[in-house]
Amino acid sequence: MQTHRNIFDSHYAALYHPWLQVFDPLDKRNIFIPPSGSVLGIYSRSDNTRGVHKAPANEVVRACVGLDCQYNKGEQDILNPKGVNLIRTFTGQGIRVWGARTCTSNSIWKYVNVRRLFIFLEQSIKNGSNWVVFEPNDDKLWARVQRTIYSFLLGVWRSGALMGGTPDEAFFVRVDRSTMTQDDIDNGRLICVIGVSPVKPAEFVIFRITQKTADSE
């Protein structure tokens, strides 16, 4: 599995394992299928119920009756940091996706939900800024663009997708002469610099339990 994982290095890809056992209604028997289709369905379900910022993990794989291979916690601890998202069976909890990492060596993009959040932000801002084309590239336009993007990111922050107790801690939007040169302005380039602080998933929950004694009261 590790050898196969090392073939890839991309923050636009994620690797899931093992194959899933499902019932084939045509052949009237159980068969094994790659997990890709089910995982994409989980992406969609998680997007609809929680938002694109939520890691699509700890989610039940529906219509799955078994796995091609069973993994334990020790194997999980080896493979997960390497970017292999395991699908595991948990007693009383069903079969669940138990990982949310991309196939990248770039730590900035190691989480699926962070990569997908930025794709969502980039595309939403581009689609919401089409009206800018052929407008006069001046201070008034820059202020309008700044307000539009700020309003959008404010809503994203309020949805819980960004880290920070205040909007200023969560993101910034700059559209002014610090982001554009006179050459940019003369050649019709409006450049906006945006920074956001994504919320990363809690992969490892660690409890430290100590014994309370009379002396500590």
C-alpha positions in Angstrom: 0.0 0.0 0.0 2.8 2.4 0.8 4.6 1.5 -2.5 1.4 2.3 -4.4 0.9 5.6 -2.4 4.4 6.8 -3.3 3.5 6.8 -7.0 1.5 9.9 -6.5 2.3 13.4 -5.3 -0.6 15.8 -5.8 -2.8 18.0 -3.6 -5.6 17.4 -6.1 -5.8 13.7 -5.3 -6.7 11.5 -2.4 -6.1 7.8 -1.9 -8.7 5.5 -0.2 -8.4 1.8 0.7 -9.6 -1.0 0.8 -12.2 -2.0 -1.8 -15.8 -2.2 -0.6 -18.1 -5.2 -0.6 -21.6 -4.4 -1.9 -24.6 -6.3 -3.1 -25.0 -6.5 -6.8 -28.8 -6.5 -7.6 -28.2 -7.8 -11.2 -26.1 -10.9 -10.2 -27.8 -11.2 -6.9 -24.5 -11.6 -5.0 -22.0 -9.6 -3.1 -19.1 -8.1 -5.1 -16.1 -5.9 -4.4 -15.8 -2.5 -6.0 -13.3 0.4 -5.7 -14.2 2.9 -3.0 -14.1 6.0 -5.3 -17.8 6.2 -6.1 -18.9 5.8 -2.5 -16.3 8.3 -1.3 -17.5 10.9 -3.8 -21.0 10.4 -2.5 -19.7 11.0 1.0 -18.1 14.2 -0.2 -21.4 15.4 -1.5 -23.3 14.3 1.6 -20.8 16.1 3.9 -21.0 19.2 1.8 -24.8 19.3 2.0 -25.0 18.6 5.7 -22.0 20.4 7.2 -20.2 22.3 4.4 -17.2 21.9 2.2 -14.9 22.9 5.1 -15.8 19.8 7.1 -13.4 16.9 6.5 -15.3 14.1 4.7 -14.3 11.5 7.3 -15.9 9.6 10.2 -18.7 9.1 7.8 -20.7 5.9 7.4 -20.3 4.2 4.0 -23.9 3.3 3.1 -24.9 0.1 1.3 -21.5 -1.4 2.2 -21.7 -4.8 3.7 -18.0 -5.6 4.1 -14.4 -4.7 3.2 -11.8 -6.4 1.1 -9.3 -6.0 3.9 -9.5 -5.1 7.6 -7.1 -2.6 9.1 -6.3 -2.0 12.8 -5.3 1.1 14.7 -1.6 0.3 14.4 -1.8 0.1 10.7 -3.9 3.2 10.6 -1.1 5.1 12.6 1.4 4.0 9.9 -0.6 4.7 6.8 -2.6 7.8 7.7 0.4 10.2 8.1 1.6 8.9 4.7 -1.7 10.0 3.0 -3.6 6.7 2.8 -7.2 7.2 3.9 -8.4 3.9 5.3 -12.0 2.7 5.4 -12.5 0.7 8.6 -15.1 -1.3 10.5 -15.9 -0.2 14.0 -17.9 -2.2 16.4 -21.3 -0.7 16.8 -20.5 2.2 14.5 -20.5 0.5 11.1 -18.0 0.9 8.2 -16.6 4.4 8.1 -14.1 6.5 6.2 -11.3 7.1 8.6 -9.0 9.6 6.9 -9.0 13.0 5.2 -5.6 13.5 3.6 -4.4 14.3 0.1 -1.6 12.6 -1.8 0.8 15.5 -1.4 4.3 16.1 0.1 3.3 19.7 0.6 2.1 20.0 4.2 0.0 23.2 3.4 -2.4 21.1 1.4 -2.4 17.8 3.3 -6.1 17.9 4.2 -8.8 17.1 1.7 -11.2 19.6 3.2 -8.7 22.5 3.2 -7.9 21.8 -0.5 -11.6 21.7 -1.4 -12.4 24.8 0.7 -9.8 26.8 -1.4 -11.2 25.4 -4.6 -14.7 26.5 -3.5 -13.4 30.0 -2.4 -11.5 30.6 -5.7 -14.3 29.5 -7.9 -17.0 31.4 -5.9 -14.9 34.6 -5.9 -14.2 34.3 -9.7 -17.8 33.7 -10.5 -19.0 36.5 -8.2 -16.6 39.0 -9.8 -17.5 38.6 -13.5 -19.1 42.0 -13.4 -15.7 43.7 -12.9 -14.6 43.0 -16.5 -14.3 46.2 -18.6 -15.2 48.5 -15.6 -12.9 51.5 -15.1 -9.9 50.2 -13.1 -9.9 52.9 -10.4 -10.3 53.4 -6.7 -14.1 53.2 -6.8 -13.9 49.8 -8.5 -11.3 48.5 -6.0 -13.6 49.5 -3.1 -16.6 47.8 -4.6 -14.5 44.6 -5.3 -13.2 44.7 -1.7 -16.7 45.0 -0.2 -18.0 42.2 -2.4 -15.3 39.8 -1.5 -15.3 40.8 2.2 -19.1 40.2 2.4 -18.7 36.8 0.9 -15.8 35.8 3.2 -17.7 37.1 6.2 -20.5 34.6 5.4 -17.9 31.8 5.0 -16.4 32.7 8.4 -19.8 32.8 10.1 -20.5 29.3 8.7 -17.5 28.0 10.8 -15.2 27.4 7.8 -12.5 29.8 8.9 -10.3 30.0 12.0 -10.5 33.1 14.1 -12.6 34.8 16.8 -13.1 37.9 14.6 -13.3 38.4 10.8 -9.9 40.3 11.0 -8.3 37.1 12.4 -10.0 34.9 9.9 -9.3 36.7 6.6 -8.1 39.8 4.8 -8.9 41.4 1.4 -6.6 43.9 -0.3 -7.3 45.7 -3.6 -5.3 48.8 -3.9 -2.0 50.3 -5.1 -0.1 47.9 -2.8 -1.4 45.0 -4.9 -1.1 46.6 -8.4 1.6 48.6 -10.1 0.9 51.4 -12.6 1.8 49.0 -15.3 -0.9 46.6 -14.1 -3.5 49.4 -14.1 -2.5 50.6 -17.5 -2.7 47.1 -18.9 -6.1 46.3 -17.5 -5.1 44.0 -14.7 -7.0 44.2 -11.4 -5.1 42.3 -8.8 -6.8 41.3 -5.5 -4.8 39.7 -2.7 -6.9 37.5 -0.3 -5.7 35.6 2.8 -7.9 33.1 4.7 -7.2 30.9 7.7 -8.9 27.5 7.2 -10.1 25.3 10.0 -8.1 22.0 10.1 -9.6 18.7 11.3 -8.9 17.2 14.7 -7.3 13.9 13.6 -5.9 12.8 16.9 -7.8 13.4 20.2 -5.6 13.0 23.2 -6.8 12.7 26.7 -4.5 13.0 29.7 -6.0 11.5 32.8 -4.4 11.9 36.2 -5.4 10.5 39.6 -6.8 13.0 41.9 -5.6 12.7 45.5 -6.6 14.3 48.7 -3.4 16.4 48.7 -4.4 18.0 45.4 -7.7 19.3 46.7 
